[in-house]
Amino acid sequence: METKVIFSNDSAGLKAAGEIIKNGGLVVFPTETVYGIGADGLNEIAIKNIYIAKGRPSDNPLILHTNSIEKAEKIGYINSIAKKIFETFSPGPVTVVVKKKDIVPLAATGGLDTVAIRIPSSETARALIEYSGAYIAAPSANISGRPSPTTAAHVIEDLSGRVDMIIDGGDADIGIESTVIDTTGENPVILRPGKITLPDLQKLFPDATAEKHMKENTEGYKPKSPGMKYKHYAPKAKVIVFEGDAELKIKAELETIQKNGKKAAVFCRASSKYSADFAVKWQDSADMARLLFSTLREFDKMGADVILCEAPDNDAMGESVRNRLYKSAGYDIR
């Protein structure tokens, strides 16, 4: 398959992208979180082609993107909790899980009776939704298990020749995927953390909680949301996460790695100093989120054998980054 690359300011190209979606094809597009690989979320064949392109397990549910609460109500049962979350945080980086309507094929929901719905704020994503007239199913546009893409270059690296079109919209603003909130119970539950944090949600619903899998290894867990699998977001290099006072532990690990003739990379706070082969530094949790996936990919390109990461701060956004970082390391936490 030949993949065409266009820029997000190409209005004729965006209209052509909408036609590709209408006709059952695959289009990669930027959102405010990461890049997504999009197809008509009500077309079972198109949905299956997403799984094929990504090499993604078909029990992993997809998120359906639309541009209004009214349209969301046509594919899911939007209860009062879901509606309040949409009204407060959308358009934006939040996905709401509700009971699905019959119009949504099980292929889009991983066989579940729920559907995950998002109303993105990205102008490019919204234009594609409008031009296609579709509910766009769109997981992150990477080979399954790899770090999510935050630039078009990452997408080209993973999916060129596997999709019909890639829309280049520059760097993603947030850098990690949307917060996923389950609203099918008595109180909302965060299934996947993101920029919308538990404290943000608890301002609306004081009894809101977060699933334990956000921090723990739950291999074998039946996923109700994307990003719940055990090993995820992983580069080719081995990743190790260091909690607490990390400096001495990382310096000792660096010495061992380099004595063994291996190349080490460090992803750390701006104030930290290490004698690593490669280093990228972050200022705070939001900056770490923005840099995380691109840094993991860049260290692979540099030839790093091991990536040593200082854990993020213990703030709400830090917990969202920690969720991705732990999974990228396969829970190798020191």
Residue pairs with C-beta under 8 A, 6 or more apart in sequence:
1 161
1 162
1 163
1 164
2 161
3 156
3 159
3 160
3 161
3 162
3 163
3 164
3 165
3 166
4 164
4 165
4 166
5 152
5 156
5 165
5 166
5 167
5 168
6 13
6 14
6 16
6 17
6 165
6 166
6 167
6 168
7 13
7 167
7 168
7 169
8 14
8 30
8 123
8 124
8 167
8 168
8 169
8 170
13 165
13 167
14 124
14 127
14 128
14 131
14 167
15 131
16 165
17 27
17 29
17 128
17 131
17 132
17 165
17 167
18 128
18 130
18 131
18 132
18 133
19 131
19 132
20 26
20 27
20 164
20 165
21 27
21 38
21 39
21 40
21 46
21 128
21 131
21 132
21 134
21 136
22 40
22 132
22 133
22 134
24 39
24 40
24 43
24 45
24 46
24 49
25 39
25 46
25 163
25 164
25 165
26 37
26 38
26 39
26 46
26 49
26 50
26 53
26 162
26 163
26 164
26 165
27 37
27 38
27 39
27 128
27 163
27 164
27 165
27 166
27 167
28 35
28 36
28 37
28 38
28 141
28 152
28 155
28 159
28 163
28 165
28 166
28 167
29 35
29 36
29 38
29 122
29 124
29 125
29 128
29 138
29 167
29 169
30 122
30 124
30 125
30 152
30 167
30 168
30 169
30 170
30 172
31 65
31 120
31 122
31 124
31 125
31 138
31 172
32 92
32 93
32 120
32 121
32 122
32 125
32 172
32 173
32 174
33 93
33 120
33 172
33 173
33 174
33 175
33 176
33 177
33 178
33 194
33 195
34 140
34 141
34 148
34 149
34 150
34 172
34 174
34 175
34 176
34 177
34 293
35 140
35 141
35 148
35 149
35 150
35 151
35 152
35 154
35 155
35 169
35 172
36 65
36 125
36 136
36 138
36 139
36 140
36 141
37 50
37 53
37 54
37 138
37 139
37 140
37 141
37 159
37 163
38 65
38 128
38 136
38 137
38 138
39 46
39 47
39 49
39 50
39 136
39 137
39 138
40 46
40 47
40 132
40 134
40 135
40 136
40 137
41 47
41 62
41 64
41 65
41 75
41 104
41 108
41 134
41 135
41 136
41 137
42 75
42 103
42 104
42 105
42 108
42 134
42 135
44 105
44 107
46 137
47 62
47 105
47 107
47 108
47 137
48 58
48 107
50 56
50 62
50 137
50 139
51 57
51 58
53 159
53 162
53 163
54 139
54 142
54 143
54 144
54 159
55 143
55 144
55 145
56 139
56 144
57 144
57 229
58 107
58 110
59 110
59 111
59 222
59 223
60 110
60 139
60 144
60 223
60 226
60 229
61 108
61 109
61 110
61 112
61 114
61 115
61 116
61 223
61 224
61 225
61 226
62 108
62 109
62 110
62 116
62 137
62 138
62 139
62 226
63 95
63 116
63 117
63 118
63 137
63 138
63 139
63 178
63 180
63 226
64 75
64 104
64 108
64 115
64 116
64 117
64 118
64 135
64 136
64 137
65 117
65 118
65 119
65 120
65 125
65 129
65 135
65 136
65 137
65 138
66 72
66 75
66 117
66 118
66 119
66 129
66 135
66 136
67 91
67 119
67 126
67 129
67 130
68 119
69 78
69 83
69 86
69 87
69 90
69 119
71 135
72 78
72 86
72 96
72 117
72 119
74 101
74 103
75 100
75 101
75 103
75 104
75 115
75 117
75 135
76 82
76 98
76 99
76 100
76 101
76 104
76 115
76 117
77 98
77 99
77 100
77 101
78 86
78 96
78 98
79 98
79 183
81 183
81 187
81 188
81 205
82 96
82 98
82 183
84 204
84 205
85 94
85 96
85 181
85 183
85 188
85 201
85 204
86 94
86 96
86 119
88 204
89 196
89 200
90 118
90 119
90 121
91 119
91 120
91 121
91 126
92 119
92 120
92 121
92 195
92 196
93 120
93 121
93 174
93 177
93 178
93 179
93 194
93 195
93 196
94 118
94 178
94 179
94 180
94 181
94 194
94 196
95 116
95 117
95 118
95 178
95 179
95 180
95 181
95 192
95 225
96 116
96 117
96 118
96 180
96 181
96 183
97 114
97 115
97 116
97 117
97 180
97 181
97 182
97 183
97 184
97 191
97 224
97 225
98 114
98 115
98 117
98 183
98 184
99 113
99 114
99 115
99 184
100 109
100 112
100 113
100 114
100 115
101 115
104 115
106 112
108 115
108 137
109 115
109 116
110 223
112 224
114 182
114 184
114 224
116 180
116 225
116 226
118 178
120 126
120 129
122 169
124 167
124 169
125 136
128 136
128 167
129 136
139 226
140 148
140 149
140 177
140 226
141 148
141 149
141 154
141 155
141 158
141 159
141 163
141 166
142 148
142 149
142 154
142 155
142 158
142 159
143 158
143 159
145 229
145 231
145 232
145 233
145 234
146 158
146 233
146 234
146 235
147 154
147 233
147 234
147 235
147 292
147 293
147 294
147 296
147 297
147 328
148 176
148 177
148 233
148 293
149 155
149 158
149 293
150 171
150 172
150 175
150 290
150 293
150 294
151 170
151 171
151 172
151 294
152 166
152 167
152 168
152 169
152 170
154 293
154 294
154 297
155 166
156 166
157 297
159 166
160 166
171 294
172 290
173 290
174 194
174 195
174 289
174 290
175 289
175 290
175 291
175 292
175 293
175 294
176 194
176 195
176 289
176 292
176 293
176 320
176 321
176 324
177 192
177 194
177 226
177 227
178 192
178 194
178 195
178 196
179 190
179 192
179 193
179 194
179 195
179 196
179 197
179 201
179 320
180 190
180 191
180 192
180 194
180 225
180 226
180 227
181 188
181 189
181 190
181 191
181 196
181 201
182 188
182 189
182 190
182 191
182 224
182 225
187 205
187 207
187 208
187 209
188 201
188 205
188 208
189 208
189 209
189 210
189 211
190 198
190 201
190 208
190 209
190 210
190 211
190 214
191 211
191 224
191 225
191 228
192 214
192 225
192 226
192 227
192 228
192 323
193 210
193 214
193 319
193 320
193 323
194 320
195 289
195 317
195 320
197 316
197 317
197 319
197 320
198 208
198 209
198 210
198 316
198 319
199 316
200 316
201 208
202 208
211 228
212 218
213 221
213 228
214 319
214 323
215 319
215 322
215 323
215 326
217 230
217 331
218 228
218 230
219 229
219 230
220 230
221 228
221 229
221 230
223 229
227 233
227 323
227 324
227 327
229 327
230 327
230 330
230 331
231 327
231 330
232 324
232 327
232 328
233 293
233 296
233 324
233 325
233 327
233 328
234 296
234 327
234 328
234 329
234 330
235 296
235 297
235 299
235 300
235 307
235 328
236 300
237 265
237 296
237 299
237 300
237 304
237 305
237 306
237 307
238 305
238 306
238 307
238 332
239 296
239 306
239 307
239 309
239 325
239 328
239 329
239 330
239 332
240 253
240 306
240 307
240 308
240 309
240 329
240 332
240 333
240 334
241 309
241 311
241 325
241 326
241 329
241 332
241 333
241 334
242 249
242 250
242 253
242 308
242 309
242 310
242 311
242 333
242 334
243 311
243 333
243 334
244 311
246 268
246 310
246 311
247 272
249 334
250 266
250 268
250 274
250 308
250 310
251 274
251 275
253 264
253 306
253 308
253 334
254 264
254 266
254 274
254 275
254 276
254 308
257 263
257 264
257 305
257 306
258 264
258 277
262 305
262 306
263 277
263 278
263 302
263 303
263 304
263 305
263 306
264 276
264 277
264 278
264 304
264 305
264 306
264 307
264 308
265 276
265 277
265 278
265 279
265 280
265 299
265 302
265 304
265 306
265 307
265 308
266 272
266 274
266 276
266 278
266 279
266 280
266 307
266 308
266 309
266 310
267 279
267 280
267 281
267 282
267 288
267 291
267 292
267 295
267 296
267 299
267 307
267 308
267 309
267 310
268 274
268 279
268 280
268 281
268 282
268 308
268 309
268 310
269 281
269 282
269 283
269 310
270 281
270 282
270 283
272 281
272 310
274 308
276 308
277 302
277 304
278 299
278 302
278 304
280 291
280 295
280 298
280 299
282 288
282 291
284 313
284 317
285 312
285 313
285 315
285 317
285 318
285 320
285 321
286 317
288 312
288 318
288 321
289 317
289 320
289 321
292 321
292 324
292 325
293 324
296 307
296 328
299 307
309 325
309 329
311 318
311 322
311 325
311 333
312 318
312 319
312 321
312 322
312 325
326 333
